[in-house]
Amino acid sequence: MAAQQLEDKLTCSICLELYKEPVTLLCGHNFCGACIRDWWGLCEKVCPECREPFPDGAELRRNVALSGVVEELRATPGPGPGPGPGPGPDLSPGARCPRHGRPLELFCRTEGLGVCCVCTVRECRLHERVLLDAERRAREAQLRATLEVTQQQAAQAQRQLQELQQRSSQIQNSACTLTSVISGKFSRLLQALEMQRVRALRDINVAKTQALEQAQQEKQRLQGHLEAVSLCDRRIRHLLEHLDDWTFLQESQQLVPPGPLGPLTLPQWEEDQQLGGLKESLSQLCALLLEEGAHSGVPAEAADLGSVESPGPLAPVLSPVCPLRRRLWQNYRNLTFDPVSANRHLYLSQQDQRVKHLLKPRGPDGPGSFELWQVQCAQSFQAGQHYWEVRASSHSVTLGVAYSELTRRRQGPHTDNIGRGPNSWGLCIQEDCTQAWHNGKAQRLPVVSGRLLGVDLNLASGCLTFYSLEPKTQPLHTFHAVFTRPLYPIFWLLEGRTLTLCHQPEATLPPGLQKEASGLSGERQGTSATPVARCHHSHGPQNRPSCSPGDLRPQL
């Protein structure tokens, strides 16, 4: 063992054999004289081990003491050093160089294969070489890292599969509930329609009977008058033909002609009067299908139909969308939050479409997360026109756009930096005011509810417009700028607040839309520092948000 260690100390690092005419460089390292001269003939004049330059005027001097030690070692009886150290116990007996037949002792990273000591002097002289066990340790570290990544990906796939199954179950349950509600409403509607049909036919029959009775009474009056007139006519003719004057005069005095006929009274019958009540009843019944209960999926609300005999109050009929909002929808974009950027107090849900600010953090800082109470979207826009809508649970929220270089670290007393520099533009909704922020300057705007907001980004014309959509669509503020880099939608929200990105099923992404990869989206990693800066926003009551594709339906 001691002899082997001595041989290792007396081995040239270039040819991996015992020194032959060893020389010493100025840095103190020793090499075979021929090896170092050949090395310098191919490479720059530096030490192969420490890379210290060797002066051009300096000469190589033979290390006499080291030469003596090598000679004594060569003269020592026992197994000679041979061509170099033999293979370690880990090598297979058949692991030999196919070119020289020697054991594979090193690994050439340049060529990616094992080499022998002869290869290191000839073919792989200038290549990067390492010991086999060192290469194995490096490869093992790589494989362990790959294994960790694959395990994380498997866990992520399992979580996504579970989330997908939960979502599928929710869709199935919602569809079943909605089917039950709609079926119940239509069943009651059919019952109500049938009752209305029976009632309408009954009313028509009653009205017809009354009219025909009036006609029959008038007919009997006219027939009686005709009979009286006919009888009077016959008696007059009979008297005119009578020859006895006394009889004529006597009977003519007793003759009483019938009274005047009088005006004709026609029976009352108006078709519009018969259909007027029916039209009103049908309108009330059809309006019942427009109630919110038909969309909410809550079975209890199916009772809003009321009884068949009394449909109840009319439900409000939704008016068409205003032309302005309809035009904005032509460029609608369905966005998602980037979980990597989310602050550790922000929790994402609903396929990264909803974010909620909670006091309890999720975990330590993430490498790309905001120290501020902010999150940005995974999508960015560099050209064209784009529009999106956001529903907020309450005030004390900020929405805007920013360049990617917007800092994610806190640099002042505030808990947000949207609009506080030249790289972002924002709209801050507070309880008592609304402010538009850019480059550290705020412009005060009229107070709005801020529950449903829209953002229109026109990169061609350099316009960024914020809209309030409730109770009506109205523009709040427009920024004019030359946008030179991709813009990311970004949001800030106070504790207890919730923001939801509204989606439209028919919205499509334009060609060339940039998306930022969010990496592994398993457990959302956030920052570990607890925000202690004073918030400049107003605090207010907490409300639960509600946003779905139904929120994008026509508004009153």
C-alpha angles and dihedrals in degrees: 000000000000091000090051091051090048090052090051090053091049096048121111111238090218104051095017091226134108113291117274111199092341119213129195124225124214090259090059100251119131129219139164109276094234093045096053093045091051090046093053089048089064102030139034118289100265136115109277091219108040098017092230110157118249114221115246093228095049121100130219112247125201115248100230097185093049091048089054094051091049091050091050090050091050090051093051110105117241137072110338123233091255118190091328143306113328124241118287123248091264093064122095115242089239095053098111134142110267090212102046105015093233125129116277103248104159139034120232108215091189093061096024097232142097119272137191129227092269091054090055091058097041123019100016098034095122097032128105107263132181137174117274094243091050091052090047091052090049092048092047090053090051092049092048089051090048090048091052091050092049091049090051090048091049091050090047091050090049091051092047091047090051091047090049091050091049090049091048090050090049091050092048093048092045092048091049091048092046091047090052092048094047092044090051092048093049091044091054090043091054090049091049091047091050091050090048090050092051091045093047092049090046092050091048090050092049092048090048092050092050092048093047091048089054089049091049092051091049090047092053090049091051093046091050090050090049091052092049091049092047092050091048090049092053093048092049091051090048092051092048089056095046114108099199109091095199092052091045093053094044096049094041089060090053093050111105114188118218119266125254117297097232128209122314115255110209119203117257114254126152120169093200090054090053093047098040097078091042093055092050092049093049091049091053092049094048091048089060090072090061094061119118089247090074090060103034097067093222109139093207091063090063086082089072088091088078123195123336093239094051115033092190129217120346118258116235112265112226114241122224120274114268113258092245095058092041089055092049091053090064088078097037117153125196106220134191131201119251106238092200092062097045117116114243091252092056118089121199125209143157095056091314092304097112130051128189129189113225130178094232111076122228096227143295127334118295120221093247103025126118118254083206122074091265142115131186133206125260091232126077133189128216103162141017131027123302135180133189138168132220130196117209126198092218144335126295095075132122128204130182147117131274143180118254092251092066103128118251094201127089111254102171146011094292129093094220137041101193107136094359093110141027093271099067144043123202148174116217117203112201133172096255103024147013121227135191112213132198132149092357095304124115128204116200116230134186116283114263133178092247094200096121117026135174132206123202116192116189106181094177093060095029095240128141112186128183120205135196109216101186130105085356137351111267133154115245105186140343125210118205116205144134104252108207102174138038113289124218122203107241134187141194124195136180124237112290093020125122130203124195127192107224115225131204116205092217095049113114132191117246119240113276096023108160119233126191114221111240096199119208107004098189112110110008109237118208139172124294101213113098111232108246101162118117112257117233093203127091121255122229145159121309121239132179115248126234123195132147138138085285088066087066094057120108113299129215 
